[in-house]
């Protein structure tokens, strides 16, 4: 069997391992190791690769940003910032039809600015917002769908762990990727709020309202939110303006959220221990996936699969935009089955050579940033696309009284909003590239 055939054969093997519920990192590691063994016909290259790949992967300085951002998110979760964000947004929007759902989306956007994880944002905000939405008369399916969609903002609005990984894979500037994600992130939040406004007019019995609060109470509700604004402005603004590197910015963010949690009285020894333990667990999981992807992508590079695929696509005569659309549809489908980190690590080394060889009228840096934001958005849409969107199951596990089918029905409105946003960003790249 040729090396190329061996490389293509590894894809169904990998999918079978994933469907058998093998951890994605382990599945990629096994396919990479097995493929290298068969392709090189012995242990010499494999053993040398085992030593060099492990060291070269984890000696990458940029990876140190990941545990710092995860720790920042843990401190933010335990400091009560999620509750403060939801109360502040609810004070201004709760009296409007669908206002509490809009407040939940706004709170998800704010929490995503200091968390960087979609699943963590969805899970954390659900604990805070879901009981309030139900008490305010919101139907279960509408409430869970809103929080599932809002949770996707956690990975798009910077800082984002996935954008860091993408920057490493494509050798791009992390600060510019963070800047490029801001406008699409704001558009996502506004699009979800508009979706809520349309939904509650089509189904007025699905949402309730709260009494309008006096202006003094609204302003008072804003006071606990200032730490979020300060941390976000300091981290993202500092990185963008060159005050410090992304890794230094992550350290500043982790220290800042830790101090806020400490002075708010929410950070005791037990909370600190839990935050460090969860950060270590999350970091270990991500790093293991990164290692598995490094071995698997090294094997694919040896078999020339990315190069051959790129040459085949270029020879088919498809327009660049058609190729981009086909890749995004592939990501949308795969996003229903895999988590975003695994998908980025697995597919970007294959698809990026294809995209980089096409002429979209941009510089290589602009193309890489535009493609990265599009991929990130479509991957996150997969997390809320029925029937197997991961965010949907996380949210519904917190509300056992709501049927998953009710969540499916309501979430399709948010998926429609996402599709419109992807079309806008696809047709008008300047929207993404405006701030870089």
Protein Blocks (a to p, Z undefined) as FASTA:
>chain_A
ZZklmmmmmmmmmmmmmmnopafklmmmmmmmmmmmmmnopaklmmmmmmmmmmmmmmpm
klmmmmmmmmmmmmmmmnommmmmmmmmmmmmmmpghklmmmmmmmmmmmmmmnopaklm
mmmmmmmmmmmmmmnopafklmmmmmmmmmmmmmmmccdfklmmmmmmnopafklmmmmm
mmmmmmmmmmmmmmmmmmmmmmmmlpccdddddfklmmmmmmmmmmmmmmmmmmmmmmmn
opacfklmmmmmmmmmmmmmmmnopacfklmmmmmmmmmmmmmmmmmmmmmmmmmmmmmm
mnommmmmmmmmmmnopafklmmmmmmmmmmmmmmmmcfklmmmmmmmmmmmmmmmpceh
iafklmmmmmmmmmmmmmmmmmmgcfkbfklmmmmmmmmkbcfklmmmmmmmmmmmmmmm
mmmmmmmmmlmmmmZZ
